[in-house]
């Protein structure tokens, strides 16, 4: 049995919470609600100083337990601070200690985290947790845009919503090219909801775990692992369904669909989705596509530069749990 940490990533509104619950239903795996302290901790790592000093680890633990969403984990702050103070002196160990304690709350040995935004920061996840196994869920970009339009927290500008999915798609493609096969696995939302068991079996094979039928009934875990105030996840309390597949046909206007496909129609095709329009490329769309392409090509260089900066100005990173 493996003990490698598990990270679920994807575009927002692509089914990451559903997949989180499916994995959380496994008798050996626990994935918490979105904690949202991992990336801020990495970005502020230089402020925490030398984690070889127990007092600096204690200060880091107090910062983590004081973050906005920490309470969703159902952990005792004082116990978490004490565990981080006693943990190995690396940032990854401190962060991993929290997730490990969440898993222990359910009597499970494997831990990890879920957040869509991690898809844009996989090099960071790999620096903190070199053995991490990444699972990305891909959903039709038009459905993601349509769903993002209806959230209380998403951008109001359609161009921004289109960019969110395009960036996620580019990062998924890059991860598939660059990460080892035992570290990266991808599943399509539409395939998973249509017939959960075979795709969950493949995910379990990737993770080195036995399949458990409870994984196909994620709604049973929603009251435990999805906070009630997240009303935009209300469907996780219902049975797995295909009802939202291709719902963009009713939720997007013809003009909105055409704009989506003009920008990321080529990406839709690469993931097995068929555009409904001729993907007409206006000057505005051509400029957007050029910018996305240039950004994607520059990303590896940015990742290498960020790694060097991390070595120069921050505490030790890799988890030693």
Buried (B, 14 or more C-beta within 10 A) or exposed (E): EBEBBBBBBBBBBBBBBBBBBBBBBBBBBBBBBBBBBBBEBBEEBEEBBEBEEEEBBBBBBBBBBEBEEBEBBEBEBEEBBEBBBEBBBBBBBBBBBBBBBBBBBBEBBBBBBBBBBBBBBBBBBBBBBBBBBBBBBBBBBBBBBBBBBEEEEBEEEBEEBBBBBBBBBBBBBBBEEEBEEEBBBBBBBBBBBBEBEEBBEBBBEBBEBEBBEBBBBBBEBBEEBBEEEBEBBEBBBEEBEEEBBBBBEEBBEEEBBBBBBBBBBEBBEEBEBEBBEEBEBEEEBEEBBEEBEEEBEEBEEEBEEBBEEBEEEBBBBBBEB
